[in-house]
Amino acid sequence: MQTPENGVKGRIHSFLSMGAVDGPGLRYVVFLQGCPLRCACCHNPDTWDPGGGVPTTVEELLAQYARNEAFYRKGGITVTGGEPLLQIEFVTALFREAKRRGIHTCLDTSGATFRPEDAAALAQFDALCAVTDLVLLDIKQTDPAAHRRLTGRENGNILAFARYLAQKEVPVWVRHVVVPGLTDSEAGWNALGTLLASLPNVRALDVLPYHTMGRSKYDALGIPYPLEGTPAAEAPLAARARDVILAARRAALEKPGGRAEE
């Protein structure tokens, strides 16, 4: 059935037909083009340019999904990037049509484009939330200065987006990357745990070790690698970070008035 959403186009960087770490179940993962952040630990610098990628309609994308639909019965579609919220109209159209077809929808985002002071932009976010089953929210730092050092921007609107998702009761899985020398302090982990205690919609926490597998992309693009000399994080460090974050969350929840209303 033709709907207004079917012809909406987005700029697509690439697809992953069998994503196993991008939400529940096996998923069709769509990488959108364009990102406003310049994260030192980014492994997809080829997605930064908003003018890159291949223009693709919602119908064309869902036709590709349908080829392996039997494998996605316990999964669905995840849209990532880049920063998918740069193409919020396309993501909303895609998710609206996906929901019409009974497909689970997941958004992997930093929340970096959230503008709560802009009524028109907020209406777009409201429309997207109405057709989003799960958000994978990347929280790199809670401290504004530390976030700027890591990404080039402060994080006030990102933390506001986290609170907005809680108000909208959209389920969230928080993702945090441990980078030696940048996001490996216990103070930072404790602050993140305290933040999570205030967000009753958080359903899971993924702590990921920084890796250097994206280094070759920087070389190919002629971009200096921002973490030259920084070693990959070992899995035990990420596991320890997760333990500290969750302990801080529990401690915050145990304080009088610590638990946000659910």
N, C-alpha and C positions, 0 to 999 in steps of 0.2 A: 504494500500500500504506500502510495506517495504521500508524504507529509511535507510541510514547509521546512522541516529540519534536514530532509534527505539531501538537498542541494547545497547546504552550507559547506563552505570549504575551509580547511585548515592547512597550515604549512607543516608537513610531516617530515621529520628527520629520518626515522626508521621504525621498524616493527620488530618485535620479538614474539614468535608464535607460541612458545611454551615457557612463559615466565613462571618460576616456582618460588620466588622470594619477593613478589610484588603485590602481596595481599593474599587472601585465603584461596587455596586450591591452585590449579593450573590456570594461567591467565594469558590473555592476548594483550601484550604491552605495546602501547603506542608512545613513541618518543616525539614530542613536538619541538619545533624550532623556536629559538629565542630565549634569552635569559638576561635579566637586569643585574644579577649578582656576578661577582668575579671571585668565587670561592677559591682559596689557595689549594684546597684539596679536591677540586673538581676533576673528574676523569672523563668529562664529555665536553671539552672546549669547542668541539665542532658543532655543538648545538647553540652556541651563544648568539650567532647572527640571526636576528629576527627575519631577515630577508631571504634566508636559505631555505632548504627543504623543498619538498614537492607538494604543490597544491593538490589536495585530495578532498573529495566530498564525504559527507557522513555515509551516504549509501555505498560508495566505493569501499570505505573502510569496513563497514559491517558485512559487505559481501566477502571480504577477505576473512573476517572473523568466522563467517558461516562455514568456510571450508573445513575447519577443525572443530566445529561447535560441539561435537560429541565429547571432546576432551575437556571442555570447559564447564561441564554440568555442575561441578562443585566450586568453580572459579568464576571467571567473568572477564571484564575489560578493565585494565589499569592504564590511565593516561599520566605520563610523566614528561620529562624534558631533559635539558632546558627547564624552563618554568612554564608549565601549561597555562597558568592563569593569565599570561600575556595574550592568550587566545581564548579568553573566557566565553565568548559568544559561541565559538566552535565547540568547546568542551561541553557547554550546556546543551547545545543542539544534539551532540553525539549521545550524551547521557540521557536526554529526554527520549530519544528514539530507542536507545538500548533498553530503557525501562519499559517502554511499550512492548518490547520483545521478550521481557522477562530476564534480562541480563543484569547480573550484579555489576555495579559501577564503583570504581575506586580511583581516587585522585591522589597522586604523589606530588607534593608541593612544598615550597618553603613559605608560602603565604606572603612573599615579598611585594606583591602588587596590591595588597589590601589597603583600601582607603576609606575608613569608616566615616570620615568627615564629608565625603562626597555622596550625596543621596542617590544620584543616578548609578554610581558604581556599586553602592551598597545594594541596590535593587537587583543588579546583575548577580551579586554574590548570593542573595536570597534565592534567586531563581536556580542557581547552580546547586545550592545546598538541598533544594527540594528534590533533586534527582540524583543525589550522591549518597551511596550506601556506606562508604568508608573513606576516610582521609588518612593517608600516610603523611604525617607532618614532620618535616625536617627541622629540628631545633638544634642549631649549631652552638649557640652560646646564649646565656641569659643576660650577661653583662653587655651594655651597649658598646663600650669602647673595645672590648675583646671581640665582639661581633664585627665591628668595623675593620679591625686588623685582619680578621679571617676572610671577610667577604667584600669589603669595600663600602659597606653600608651599615648604619645602625639598625636596631631591631625592634623599635617601638611598635611599628605597624604589624610586625610578625607576631609579637606577643599579644597584640590586640586581636589578631586573627585567631590565635589559639583560644582566647576568651570568647570570641564570637562563635566559634564552633561549639564550645561548651554550652552557650546560651541556646544555640540551635539544636542541641542534643544530637549532633552528628558524631557517630563513633569515630575515634581517632586511634591510630597506632603511631606513637612517637618514635622517630628515628634520630639517632645521635652518633656522629662519627668521632672516634677518638684519634686525634692527630698528636703525635709526640711534640711537646713544646708549645702547643696551641690550645688543645682541648683536653689536656691530661691532668688537670689540677683537681684535687679533692674539693676545693672550695667551689669550683665551677660545677662539679657533679652534685654537690650538696644543694646548690642553688637550683639546679634543674629538678632535683627530687622534690624540693619545696614547691616549685612551680607546678609539678605534676599533681601534687596533693590538692591543688586548687581547681583541678580540671576533672570533674567526675565522669566525663565522657571518654577518658583515655582507657583503652581496652588492652593495650600491649605496649611494650618498650623493646625496641631493637637497638642495641649498641653495636656499632660496626667498626672494625679496625680499619684505619687508613691504609690504602695500598698504593702502589706506584704503577699499576697496570695501564694507566692513562698517559704515562710519560711519552710514549711514542707518538701520540696524537699531537702533543705540543711541538715535538720535533718536526713532524710533517707539516704543521701549520706555521712554523717559524716563530712560535711564541715562546719566550723564556719560561722555563718551568719554575713556578713560584716556590716550590718546596725542595729545591735542589739541596741534596745532602741530608734531607729528613728521612730517617728510616721508616719502613712500613711498621705499623703497630702490630704487635703480637696478639694472638687471640686471648691469652691470659690477662693482658691489660684491659681489653674490652670487657672481659667477664668481670674483672674487678670493678671497673667503672659502673657496670650495670648493678652490681651488688651495692655499691655506695649510693647510687641514685635511688634505688628502691628502699634502702634503709632510711635515707633522708625523707623520702615520701612517707614511709610508715611513721617516722618520728613526728612529722608535721601533722599527720592525721590524728595522732594520739593526743595532741595538745587540745585543750578546750576550744571548741569552735573551729578546729582544724579542718574538718571535713566539709567540703562544699556540698550544698544541697543537691540531691540527685533527682 
